[in-house]
Amino acid sequence: MRVRSIRPRLDWDEKLLPAVVLLSATPGVLSVGEGLLDLIVNVVLAVALAAIVPFWRRAPRLSAAGVWGVLIVWLVWLNWGTGGEMDPWDLLPFGMAVALATYGPARYGQPAWTSSFSLGLALLWAGATALMWFNWTDLSGGTGITIALLQAVFYAAIFVMGQSQRIREEQRLDQIREMGREDRQRLSREVHDSLSRSLTVINAQATAGVATGDPEALTRIRDISSTALTEMRSLLASLRNSEEVGELSDLSDNGDIGLQSKEDIITAIQDMVDGFANAGLDLTPDVPQGGERVRMMKMAPEEVHFTVYRILGEALTNVVRHQGQDSRVVVTVEHDVPQLRLHVRVESWGGTPSRRTASTGAGTGLAGLRERVEELGGDLDWSGDGADHFIVDGRIPFVKGGENAAE
């Protein structure tokens, strides 16, 4: 997902407000000077400033450059081009223009140096205007210095406010991008976990059916493909129901494959094991029996069972794909409070030598499952010796956060 920072369009009232305030200073500006030239210059500069200021948000650098250009020309003209005088209080509307020329680049402008440059001009403006209209040695209390300092503090505060808002927005956009990245990874992981296993078993069943003429293989293929279709529909439904970025986190729950309870997940695990066995795998389960099994089932929450379901499916899928569909596999499940341990070990490869690969198949599937397990506070490792053995070993805490949380 591509996230762009879109500046909101300015409404006409927002555009006209600065212009109205600036034009309110026009009577004072027009009173400066005595000749026609003074009048023309003052009118042109006032109108130009009123036209440029409203774009302080959409085009902050251009607007700031225009504001400073007009103000500098106007100051030069006022000091050397005319002999007229102006009341200092008529500068208040222009002070707003300086504030916008400082805030705009600090909040929206790129690169960052433009905002610092505009702040420097604002500080110079504060000193220049005070120097022009106030007596620095005035015995009345240093009015010029006071006005200059007040303006400088005001413009600096405007600058800091704009910078702070820019940083917060950048952090928010970074967070949105990170959420989008996590959602894409989660979706990729779920699609892989859901479909890769089913398609691999379908392929193995079809191969076995062709080789042995087993008509029941077609029935098993139909059932497995129906399950895969249900899983895909559930994933698509989750996508359609996610109205905001970050809502795809629900895909990591067991609801994405229609498993609503612990019993559903346990049944799905058994069905999956049976499916791989029907595909040709020689599976030897080593799991707790009797009361120990019941105790483990009760202690481990649904999320742990679902993660075991995913890990086991990915491990057996890799065995069929890379070691051969008639490989011998030992699956060991142990529980030692506060965690459950799943150990999948390939004792011998199956299939013909031409179909065997040196790869363990530990690609995006197991890597994605490692992320899932680590989110629960556990860990997942795998290894292969390039010969007969391939091992997947996972440890999942019963309570998210590991041993301390379980205690």
C-alpha positions as CSV (number, residue, x, y, z in Angstrom):
1,M,0.0,0.0,0.0
2,R,1.4,3.3,-1.0
3,V,0.8,6.1,1.5
4,R,1.0,9.7,0.3
5,S,0.8,12.9,2.3
6,I,-2.1,14.8,0.8
7,R,-2.4,18.4,1.8
8,P,-6.1,19.3,2.1
9,R,-7.5,21.8,-0.4
10,L,-8.1,25.3,0.9
11,D,-11.7,26.4,1.1
12,W,-12.4,29.9,-0.3
13,D,-13.0,31.3,3.1
14,E,-9.6,30.1,4.2
15,K,-8.0,31.6,1.2
16,L,-9.8,34.9,1.5
17,L,-9.2,35.5,5.2
18,P,-5.5,36.4,4.9
19,A,-6.3,38.6,1.9
20,V,-9.1,40.4,3.8
21,V,-6.9,41.1,6.7
22,L,-4.1,42.3,4.5
23,L,-6.3,44.6,2.5
24,S,-7.5,46.1,5.7
25,A,-4.1,47.7,5.9
26,T,-4.6,49.3,2.5
27,P,-5.9,52.7,3.8
28,G,-2.8,53.1,5.9
29,V,-0.5,52.0,3.0
30,L,-2.2,54.3,0.5
31,S,-1.8,57.3,2.8
32,V,2.0,57.0,2.6
33,G,3.6,59.3,0.0
34,E,2.4,62.3,-1.8
35,G,2.6,61.6,-5.6
36,L,0.9,59.4,-8.1
37,L,3.9,57.1,-8.3
38,D,3.7,56.5,-4.5
39,L,0.1,55.6,-4.9
40,I,0.7,53.1,-7.8
41,V,3.6,51.4,-6.0
42,N,1.7,51.0,-2.8
43,V,-1.4,49.6,-4.5
44,V,0.6,47.1,-6.6
45,L,2.5,45.9,-3.6
46,A,-0.6,45.6,-1.4
47,V,-2.5,43.7,-4.0
48,A,0.5,41.4,-4.7
49,L,0.9,40.6,-1.1
50,A,-2.8,39.8,-0.7
51,A,-2.7,37.5,-3.8
52,I,0.4,35.6,-2.6
53,V,-0.4,35.0,1.1
54,P,-3.4,32.6,0.7
55,F,-1.1,29.9,-0.8
56,W,1.0,29.6,2.4
57,R,-0.3,26.1,2.8
58,R,-0.5,24.7,-0.7
59,A,2.7,26.2,-1.9
60,P,4.6,27.3,1.2
61,R,8.0,27.9,-0.3
62,L,6.5,29.9,-3.2
63,S,4.2,31.9,-1.0
64,A,7.0,32.6,1.5
65,A,9.3,33.8,-1.3
66,G,6.6,36.0,-2.7
67,V,5.8,37.5,0.7
68,W,9.4,38.3,1.5
69,G,9.9,39.7,-1.9
70,V,7.0,42.1,-1.6
71,L,7.9,43.1,2.0
72,I,11.5,43.8,1.2
73,V,10.6,45.9,-1.9
74,W,8.0,47.7,0.2
75,L,10.5,48.5,3.0
76,V,13.1,49.7,0.5
77,W,10.5,51.9,-1.2
78,L,9.1,53.2,2.1
79,N,12.6,54.3,3.3
80,W,14.2,55.6,0.1
81,G,11.5,56.0,-2.5
82,T,9.1,58.2,-0.6
83,G,9.2,60.8,2.0
84,G,5.9,59.8,3.6
85,E,5.4,58.5,7.0
86,M,3.3,55.5,8.3
87,D,1.8,54.7,11.6
88,P,3.6,51.6,13.1
89,W,0.3,50.0,14.0
90,D,-0.6,49.8,10.3
91,L,2.0,47.1,10.1
92,L,0.0,44.6,12.2
93,P,-1.7,43.0,9.2
94,F,1.8,42.6,7.6
95,G,2.9,40.9,10.7
96,M,0.4,38.2,10.0
97,A,1.9,37.8,6.6
98,V,5.3,37.3,8.1
99,A,3.8,34.7,10.6
100,L,2.3,32.7,7.7
101,A,5.6,33.0,5.7
102,T,7.3,31.5,8.8
103,Y,4.8,28.9,9.7
104,G,4.1,27.6,6.1
105,P,7.6,26.4,5.3
106,A,8.1,25.1,8.8
107,R,4.9,23.0,8.6
108,Y,4.7,22.0,5.0
109,G,7.8,23.1,3.1
110,Q,10.6,20.9,1.8
111,P,13.6,21.0,2.1
112,A,13.9,21.8,5.8
113,W,16.5,24.6,5.3
114,T,13.8,26.8,3.6
115,S,11.9,27.1,6.9
116,S,15.1,28.1,8.8
117,F,15.8,30.7,6.1
118,S,12.3,32.1,6.4
119,L,12.7,32.3,10.2
120,G,15.9,34.2,9.8
121,L,14.1,36.7,7.6
122,A,11.3,37.0,10.1
123,L,13.8,37.9,12.9
124,L,15.4,40.5,10.6
125,W,12.0,41.9,9.9
126,A,11.3,42.2,13.7
127,G,14.5,44.2,14.1
128,A,14.2,46.3,11.0
129,T,10.6,47.4,11.6
130,A,11.3,48.3,15.2
131,L,14.4,50.3,14.1
132,M,12.4,52.2,11.4
133,W,9.6,53.4,13.6
134,F,10.9,53.5,17.2
135,N,13.7,55.3,18.9
136,W,16.1,52.8,20.3
137,T,17.4,55.3,22.9
138,D,13.9,56.4,23.8
139,L,13.8,57.2,27.5
140,S,10.3,55.9,27.7
141,G,11.5,52.4,28.4
142,G,13.0,51.1,25.2
143,T,9.8,50.6,23.2
144,G,11.7,49.7,20.0
145,I,13.7,47.0,21.7
146,T,10.5,45.6,23.4
147,I,8.6,45.5,20.1
148,A,11.5,43.8,18.4
149,L,11.8,41.1,21.1
150,L,8.1,40.5,21.2
151,Q,8.0,40.0,17.4
152,A,11.1,37.7,17.5
153,V,9.6,35.5,20.2
154,F,6.3,35.3,18.4
155,Y,7.9,34.3,15.1
156,A,10.1,31.8,16.8
157,A,7.1,30.2,18.5
158,I,5.3,30.0,15.2
159,F,8.4,28.3,13.7
160,V,8.6,25.8,16.6
161,M,4.9,25.0,16.4
162,G,5.1,24.3,12.6
163,Q,8.2,22.1,13.0
164,S,6.5,20.1,15.8
165,Q,3.4,19.5,13.8
166,R,5.5,18.4,10.8
167,I,7.4,15.9,13.0
168,R,4.1,14.5,14.3
169,E,2.7,14.1,10.9
170,E,5.8,12.4,9.6
171,Q,5.7,10.0,12.6
172,R,2.0,9.3,11.8
173,L,2.8,8.6,8.2
174,D,5.7,6.3,9.2
175,Q,3.3,4.4,11.5
176,I,0.8,4.0,8.7
177,R,3.5,2.7,6.3
178,E,4.7,0.3,9.0
179,M,1.2,-0.9,9.6
180,G,0.7,-1.4,5.8
181,R,4.0,-3.3,5.6
182,E,2.9,-5.6,8.5
183,D,-0.5,-6.1,6.9
184,R,1.1,-7.1,3.6
185,Q,3.4,-9.5,5.4
186,R,0.6,-11.0,7.4
187,L,-1.6,-11.4,4.3
188,S,1.3,-13.0,2.4
189,R,1.9,-15.4,5.3
190,E,-1.7,-16.4,5.7
191,V,-2.2,-17.0,1.9
192,H,1.0,-19.1,1.9
193,D,0.0,-21.1,5.0
194,S,-3.5,-21.7,3.9
195,L,-3.0,-22.7,0.2
196,S,0.5,-24.1,0.0
197,R,-0.2,-27.1,2.1
198,S,-3.5,-27.9,0.4
199,L,-2.0,-27.6,-3.1
200,T,0.9,-29.7,-2.2
201,V,-1.3,-32.5,-0.8
202,I,-3.6,-32.2,-3.9
203,N,-0.5,-32.6,-6.1
204,A,0.7,-35.6,-4.1
205,Q,-2.8,-37.2,-4.1
206,A,-3.1,-36.7,-7.8
207,T,0.3,-38.3,-8.4
208,A,-0.5,-41.2,-6.3
209,G,-3.9,-41.7,-7.9
210,V,-2.4,-41.7,-11.4
211,A,0.3,-44.2,-10.3
212,T,-1.9,-46.6,-8.5
213,G,-5.3,-46.1,-10.2
214,D,-6.8,-45.3,-6.8
215,P,-10.3,-43.8,-7.3
216,E,-10.5,-42.7,-3.7
217,A,-7.7,-40.2,-4.4
218,L,-10.1,-38.2,-6.5
219,T,-12.5,-38.0,-3.5
220,R,-9.6,-36.8,-1.2
221,I,-8.6,-34.2,-3.8
222,R,-12.1,-32.9,-4.0
223,D,-12.3,-32.6,-0.2
224,I,-8.9,-30.9,0.1
225,S,-9.6,-28.5,-2.7
226,S,-13.0,-27.6,-1.1
227,T,-11.2,-26.8,2.1
228,A,-8.7,-24.7,0.3
229,L,-11.5,-22.8,-1.4
230,T,-13.2,-22.1,1.9
231,E,-9.9,-20.8,3.3
232,M,-9.4,-18.5,0.4
233,R,-13.0,-17.2,0.7
234,S,-12.4,-16.5,4.4
235,L,-9.2,-14.6,3.6
236,L,-11.0,-12.5,0.9
237,A,-13.9,-11.8,3.3
238,S,-11.4,-10.6,5.9
239,L,-9.9,-8.2,3.3
240,R,-13.3,-6.8,2.3
241,N,-14.3,-6.2,6.0
242,S,-11.0,-4.4,6.7
243,E,-12.0,-0.7,6.3
244,E,-8.9,0.8,7.8
245,V,-5.2,0.1,7.7
246,G,-4.2,-2.2,10.5
247,E,-7.4,-4.2,10.7
248,L,-5.8,-7.1,8.8
249,S,-4.3,-8.1,12.1
250,D,-7.4,-10.2,12.5
251,L,-6.0,-12.6,9.9
252,S,-3.6,-13.9,12.5
253,D,-6.5,-15.3,14.5
254,N,-7.9,-18.7,14.0
255,G,-11.1,-17.3,12.5
256,D,-9.5,-16.9,9.1
257,I,-10.0,-20.6,8.3
258,G,-13.4,-21.1,9.9
259,L,-12.0,-22.7,13.1
260,Q,-14.0,-21.2,15.9
261,S,-13.0,-23.4,18.9
262,K,-10.2,-25.4,20.2
263,E,-12.0,-28.6,19.3
264,D,-12.3,-27.4,15.7
265,I,-8.6,-26.8,15.5
266,I,-7.7,-30.2,17.0
267,T,-10.0,-31.8,14.5
268,A,-8.4,-29.9,11.7
269,I,-4.9,-31.0,12.8
270,Q,-6.1,-34.6,12.8
271,D,-7.7,-34.2,9.3
272,M,-4.5,-32.6,8.0
273,V,-2.3,-35.4,9.4
274,D,-4.7,-38.0,7.8
275,G,-4.4,-36.1,4.5
276,F,-0.7,-36.3,4.5
277,A,-0.8,-39.9,5.5
278,N,-3.1,-40.6,2.6
279,A,-0.7,-38.8,0.3
280,G,2.0,-41.3,1.3
281,L,3.9,-39.9,4.3
282,D,4.9,-42.4,6.9
283,L,3.9,-40.5,10.0
284,T,4.8,-41.6,13.5
285,P,3.1,-39.4,16.2
286,D,4.7,-39.1,19.6
287,V,2.1,-37.2,21.6
288,P,0.9,-37.3,25.3
289,Q,-1.8,-39.9,25.9
290,G,-4.6,-40.2,28.4
291,G,-4.8,-37.7,31.2
292,E,-1.6,-35.9,30.1
293,R,-3.1,-35.3,26.7
294,V,-6.4,-34.0,28.1
295,R,-4.4,-31.7,30.5
296,M,-2.3,-30.3,27.6
297,M,-5.4,-29.7,25.5
298,K,-7.0,-27.7,28.3
299,M,-4.0,-25.7,29.2
300,A,-3.0,-24.6,25.7
301,P,-5.2,-21.8,24.4
302,E,-6.8,-21.8,20.9
303,E,-4.0,-19.5,19.5
304,V,-1.3,-22.1,20.5
305,H,-3.2,-24.9,18.9
306,F,-3.7,-22.9,15.8
307,T,0.0,-22.1,15.6
308,V,0.8,-25.8,16.0
309,Y,-1.6,-26.4,13.1
310,R,0.2,-23.9,10.9
311,I,3.7,-25.1,11.8
312,L,2.9,-28.8,11.3
313,G,1.2,-28.1,8.0
314,E,4.1,-26.1,6.7
315,A,6.7,-28.6,7.9
316,L,4.9,-31.6,6.4
317,T,4.3,-29.6,3.2
318,N,8.1,-29.0,2.9
319,V,8.7,-32.7,3.5
320,V,6.4,-33.8,0.7
321,R,7.7,-31.1,-1.7
322,H,11.5,-31.6,-1.0
323,Q,12.1,-34.9,0.7
324,G,9.4,-37.0,-1.1
325,Q,5.8,-37.9,-0.3
326,D,6.7,-41.4,1.1
327,S,9.3,-40.1,3.6
328,R,9.3,-41.2,7.2
329,V,8.4,-38.5,9.7
330,V,8.2,-38.4,13.5
331,V,6.1,-35.8,15.0
332,T,6.7,-35.1,18.7
333,V,4.5,-32.9,20.9
334,E,5.5,-32.2,24.5
335,H,4.2,-29.8,27.1
336,D,6.3,-28.5,30.0
337,V,4.5,-25.6,31.7
338,P,4.6,-22.8,30.6
339,Q,5.2,-23.9,27.0
340,L,4.3,-26.4,24.4
341,R,7.0,-28.0,22.2
342,L,6.5,-29.3,18.7
343,H,9.3,-31.3,17.1
344,V,9.0,-32.6,13.5
345,R,11.9,-34.8,12.3
346,V,12.3,-36.5,8.9
347,E,14.0,-39.9,9.6
348,S,14.4,-40.9,6.0
349,W,13.6,-39.4,2.6
350,G,11.1,-40.9,0.3
351,G,10.4,-40.8,-3.4
352,T,12.9,-41.5,-6.2
353,P,16.4,-39.9,-6.2
354,S,15.4,-37.8,-9.2
355,R,12.7,-36.1,-7.2
356,R,14.7,-35.4,-4.1
357,T,16.2,-31.9,-3.5
358,A,18.9,-30.8,-1.2
359,S,16.8,-27.9,-0.2
360,T,14.9,-28.1,3.1
361,G,12.2,-25.8,1.8
362,A,12.8,-23.4,4.6
363,G,11.7,-20.3,2.7
364,T,9.0,-17.8,3.2
365,G,6.6,-20.3,4.9
366,L,8.8,-21.2,7.9
367,A,10.2,-17.7,8.1
368,G,6.6,-16.3,8.3
369,L,5.7,-18.9,10.9
370,R,8.8,-17.9,12.9
371,E,7.4,-14.3,13.0
372,R,4.0,-15.7,14.2
373,V,5.7,-17.7,17.0
374,E,7.9,-14.8,18.1
375,E,4.8,-12.7,18.4
376,L,3.5,-15.2,20.9
377,G,6.8,-15.0,22.8
378,G,8.2,-18.4,21.5
379,D,10.8,-19.4,19.0
380,L,11.0,-21.6,15.9
381,D,14.1,-23.2,14.4
382,W,14.8,-25.6,11.6
383,S,17.8,-27.4,10.3
384,G,18.9,-30.0,7.7
385,D,22.0,-32.1,7.2
386,G,21.6,-32.3,3.5
387,A,21.2,-36.1,3.7
388,D,18.2,-37.8,5.3
389,H,17.3,-35.6,8.2
390,F,15.3,-32.4,8.3
391,I,14.1,-31.0,11.7
392,V,11.6,-28.3,12.7
393,D,11.5,-27.4,16.3
394,G,9.1,-24.9,17.9
395,R,8.4,-23.8,21.4
396,I,5.3,-21.8,22.1
397,P,4.3,-20.4,25.5
398,F,0.8,-21.1,26.8
399,V,0.6,-17.4,27.8
400,K,1.9,-14.6,25.5
401,G,5.1,-13.2,27.0
402,G,6.9,-16.4,27.9
403,E,7.7,-18.0,31.2
404,N,7.2,-14.8,33.4
405,A,3.8,-14.3,32.0
406,A,2.8,-17.9,32.5
407,E,4.0,-17.8,36.1
